[in-house]
Amino acid sequence: MSAAPRSGTAPVVEQLAQGRLRERFALGSSGVWAAVQSIGLSYAVVALLAVVAVLDAPSASGADGGLGAGVAVATGLWLLGHGVPLSAAGATLTVVPLGITALVLFTLHVAAKRSAVPTLAAWVAGTVTYAAATATLAIVLDVVGATAATSGATDVVVQVGAAVVGGLVVGGGGIALGMFSAPDGPLLAGLAPRMDPYLPDTLRLGMRAAVVGVALLVGLGGLLVGVWVVLGRETASLVAGGLGASGLGVVLLLLGQAVLVPNLVVWATSWIAGPGFVVGEGGTFSAATTEAAALPAVPLLGVLPGESWSTPYAAWAPVLVVACGAVGGWFAWQRLEPSQVAWRDLVWIVTGTTLAAGALTVVLQWVAGGSAGAGALAVVGADVWLTGGLVAAEVGGGAAIVLLAHHLVGRVRHP
């Protein structure tokens, strides 16, 4: 005889299923809430400056401003910070204002750290929500906004596609940073062993050394830009004063240009590495040669280095990049057991350092350069592949020198 079914089993299973569904919804909603907070805060900061600048414009230039125009400008700039091309005044802007990108990443990091539960469900929900928001704003700007009359269907598809990709990359990256820095979040160290079947641990160590070397190089670029700003402040002030803007307009102009200072820092790393960067046709800035073409009246351009910076001493600037790589090599050696290091391990470390340094540099120079307008600003930034290749060689070479020296000394002491 068959046993009679237990009538109480089905309700219990259903209750458990409903409980899991509610739990997943709660986890996912925490990621959505973090994304919404970040979007609201970062967009509000950009919108405030843009609206005030547009409303102040009529008093300075007699232009037709308004709240709607300010919101449109803010939306375009906010999306540009996510890599979405912006059409303005007959030109297409592709240079990503890294200051806005940094603002967005910061708000995502803080919101995710405070509000999102560090789980996969929360990360996926928050990332998808963020990408949907960027795509929606791009559609509104292209179809409903002022650019609809000049944008074709292909342009709309490209911009919306860029908004989705930018939302996924920036939103997903920022939320992940917040979750990893949360007190109860996952540890990156716990994820490293999972890569063992795919990447040797020595190769991953070399990639970490590359991050150290490139971070130091970016720091040197920041110091160099600081020197340029101090020495060129008078020129920048004269350019700002010649624009005839009101006091508020000058302040807003300086704040607006501040979002491009990180771009200038990235270009400065190429100046240190050797290739230099360009600002329009005929405007070349490098340690070996400087050819300043006629530039628009933009105060930030007044701090660019002059011909006096191109000296035989400046030509030795790439040695600093090699030194950054040497520090990365020292970082890697401190995490090795000297008595167990083989030549193959050193090859893997140097390979990881070289490849990762080049890849990081290519990404940084790619997002920092592009088109910043028409005419003299049609092309700005460094040669992506040339700079990436040279930084890879210089950082990798510096790391190789330190690793080889330590290994040879260790073999002499402990044959």
N, C-alpha and C positions, 0 to 999 in steps of 0.2 A: 504494500500500500504506500502511496506517495504521501509525503508529509504535507500538511495544509500550509498554505502560504501565510507568512506572518504579516498581518495587515498593518503593523506599525512601522515596517521597514521603509516603505515608499515615502511617507511623510518626512522621516528622518533624513533620507538621502536628498529630498527636495529642499529641506531646510539647510542642509550643508551646502548644497549648490548655490542657494540664494545668498548664504553667508559669504561664500567665496566671491560671488559676483559683487556684493556690496563692498567687500574689502578691496577688490581690484578697482572698483569705481572710486573709492576713497583715495587709493594710492594715485590713480591717474589724475584725479581732480587736483591733487596737491601740485603736480607738475603744471597743469593748466593754469592754476592760480599764480604760480611763480612766473610763468610766461606773460600773463596779463599784467602783473605788476611791473615787470621790466619794460614792456611795451609802453605802458602808460607813463612811467617816469622818464624814460629816455626820450620819448617823443615829445613830452611836455617841455623838457629843457630845450630841445631844438626848436620847437614851435614858438616858445616864448621869445627867443632871440630873433627868429625869422620874422614873426609878426611885428615886433617892435621896430625892427629895421625897415620893413616895408612901409609901416605907418609913418616912420620918420622920413622916408625918402621924398615925399612931395615937398616938404619944407626945404629940402636941400637941393633938389634937382627939378622940381616941378613935375615929376613923374606921377603916373596914375597908380596909386597904391590902394590898399584896402585889406580888410580882414581876410577875404577869400584868397587874395593873391598871397598874403602871408602864409596861410595854411598850405597853399599849393607849393610854395617855396620850401616850407618846412618838411612837407611830405617827400618832395624830391630829394632834399638833402639827407633826410633820415634813410631813405631807400638807397641813396648813393653810398652811404656808410656800410651797406650790405652788399655792395658790388653791382647795384642796378644802374645801368647807364641813364643819364639825365639829359634830355634835350632842352636847351635854353639858348635863346638869341641866335638861332640858326646854327648852333654848334652842338655836338654831342660830348658830354663830359663822362669820362670813364675812370678818372683818377679817384680812387677810394679815399675819402678823408679819414685817415686812420684815427684821428681824434674822436670822431663820432663812433667809429667801430669800437674804440677802447671804452667809450662811455656806455655803449650797449652791452659789451661784455661785462663791465663792472656791475651794471644793474642786474644783469642775468645772474651773475655770480652771487650777489647779495641776496636776491630774491629766492634763488634755488637753495642757498645755504640755510635760509631762515624758514622757508615755507614748504619746500618740496621734500617728500619722503625719499631718501636715497635708494630707489628701486628702479628696475628696468621699466616697469609700467609707468611710473611718474616721468621718467626721462622721455620715453616715446610720446606720451601724451603732451608733455610740454613742448617738445620739439615740433610735433605736427601742428600744434596750436600756433606756435610762433611762425612757422612757414606759411600757414594759412593766412595769418594776419598780414605778413609782408606781401603775399600774392594779392590779397584783397586791396590793399593800399595801392599797389601797382596798377591794378585794373581801374580803380577809381581815378587815379591820376591820369591814366592814358585815355580812358573812354569818356569820363565825365569832366575831367579837368581841362585846363587851357591847352594842353598838348594834343588833344584829340584831333584838332584840325590839321595838324602837321604830321601826325604819326599814322603810318599805314598799318595794315593788319599784321604784316611781318614784324614791324617794330614793336607792336603790342605783344605779340607772342614771345619775342626775344626778351622784352623787359619783364613780362610775367614769369617766364622760365628762369631768368636771372634772379628774380625775387624769391622764387621757390628754393632754388639752390642756395642763395645767400641766407635765407631764413633757416634752412636745414643746417648749414655749416655754422653760422654764427649762433643761432639759437641752440642747436644741439651742443656745440662746444661750450658756450657760456653756462648752460644748465649742468653739463657734466663737471665743469670746474667747481661750481657751487656744491654739487653733491659730493665730490671727492674731498672737498675741504670741510664738509660738515663733520661735527664730532662723532656722529654715528654712521658716517658714510663709509663706502668701500675704500680700501687702501690700494694704491697703485702697486705697492710691493707684492700684494697678493695676486695681482693679475700677471705679473712678469713670468712666473713659472709656467703659465698656460701657453706661453710663446715658445717654450723649449723645442717642441717638435718642428717649429717653422724657422726660428731664428736662433743661432747659437748665442749663448749668454755673453760671450766675448764680443760678438757683433753688436749686441744691444748695449754693452758697456761703451763701445766706441760711439754709438749714437748718442748716448748720454753725454759723453765727452764733447761731442760736436755741439750739443745744446749749450754747454758751458762756454765753449769757444765763441760761438755766434752771439751769445748773450753779452759776453765781454766786448765784442766788436760793436754791438749796438750801443753799449754804454760809452765806448770811445766816440761813436758817432754823435751821441747826445752831448758829450763834452765839447766836441768840435763845433757843433751848432751853437752851443752856448757862447763860445768865443766869437763866432761869426756875428751873433746877435749883439754882443757887447760892443764890438768894433764897428758894426754897421748901424748902430742905433740912430746916429745922427742922420744918415741917409734915409733910413726908414721914416724918421720923424718928418723930414722935409717932404717926402712923397705923400705922407698922410696929410700934412698941412696943406699941400697943394691941391688936394681933392675938393676943398671948399665945403666939407661936410660939417655939420654941427658937432658940438662936443659929444652928444650922445651917439651921433653917427660914427665918430672916430672910435669911441669905445667899442661899439658894436662891430666895427670893421676889424679892430684888433682881436676881439673875441672870435670873430668868424675865421680869421686867418690862423688862430691858434689850433684849429682842428687839422691844419695841414703841417704843423710843426713836426709831428711824428713822421710824416712823409719825408720831410727835409732831413730828419735824422737817418732814415734808411738810405737816402741818397748820399749822405755824408759817409756811410760805411763803404759805398762804392768809391768815393773819393779817396778814402784811406787805402782801400785794396788796390787802387791803381787806375781802373778804367774811367772813373769819374761819372758825371751825368750831364744831361743836356736839358736846356730850357728853350724849346723852339728851335727852328732852323738857324744854325750859325752860332748858337749859344752853348759853348762847351766849357765845363768846369772840371778840371782834374789837377792832380798834383804836378803833372808834367806840362800842361798848357791850359791857358784860360783865354777864351774868346767870347767876350760878352757882347751879344747882339742887342739891338734895340728891344727893350722889354716894356710891357704895359706898366702903368702907374699903380703898382701894387706894393704896398709897404713891405710885405714879406720878402719880395724879390730884392729889396735894397740891402739885405744882409748877406747876399750871396758873395762868395770870395772874389776878390779882384785879381788882377794879373800879378800883384806882389806876392800872392800865395804860391805861385808856380815857380819854385826855386829848386836848385839841385838838392837841397836838404829835404824838401818836401817829397822828392822822388823816392826817398827811403821810407815813406809812410807804410808801404806793405809789410815792412819788418814788424810793425805793430800787430798786424794780423797773424803773422807767424808766432809772435809771442802769445797771442790769444790761444792759438792752437797748442802751444807748449803748455799753457795752464790746463787746457783740456786733457792733454796727455798725462800731466801730473795727477789730475783728478782720477783718471782711469787707473794709473799705477797704484795709487793709494788703496784701491779696492781689489788688488791682486795679491796672491801669495807668491812672493818672488821665487821661492824654491820650486814652485810647481808651474811656473810660466814657461811655455815652449814657444819656439819661433812661430808656429802656426797661430798661437793665441795673439801674438803681436800683429800678425798680418790681418787677422779678423778685426782687431780693435782699430787699426789704422784704416782699414777698408770702411768700417762703419762710421768712423769719424769723417772721412773724406766725403763719402756719399751723403751722409746726413747734413753736413755743413753746406754742401752744394745745393741740396734740395731745399733747405731752409732759406738760403739766400735767394734762390730763384723765386720762391713763393713771396718773400718779403718785397723783392724788387718788382715783381709782377703786380702786386696789389698797390704798391706805392706809386707806380708810374702809369702813363697812359696819356689821355688828352684832358687838358684842363680848360679848354675853350678854343676859340678860333684864333687864327693868326699866329702870333709868337708863342702862344701857349698850346698849340695843336699837339705838340709832342714834348712831354716832360718826363724826366726820370733817367734811369741808368739802363745800359744794355743788359737785359736779364741774363742771357746765357753766358756772355763773356764774364760778367761779374760773378755769376754762380760758379763758373769753372775756375776762376782765379781764387776765389775765397776757398773753394774746396781744396785746391792745391796748397794754398798757404796754410790753412788750418790743419789739414792732414799732414803737411810737411812738418809743422811745428810739433804736432803730437808724436809723429814718428821719431823726431830727433830726441825728445825726452824719453820716450819708451825704450828706444834703442840704447841710449846712454845708461839708463838705469839697469837694463837687462845685462849689458856688457859688464858694468861694474859689479853686479851681483854674481856673474859667472867667475869674475876674477877673485872675488872674495870667497866664494863657495864653489870651487871647481868640482 
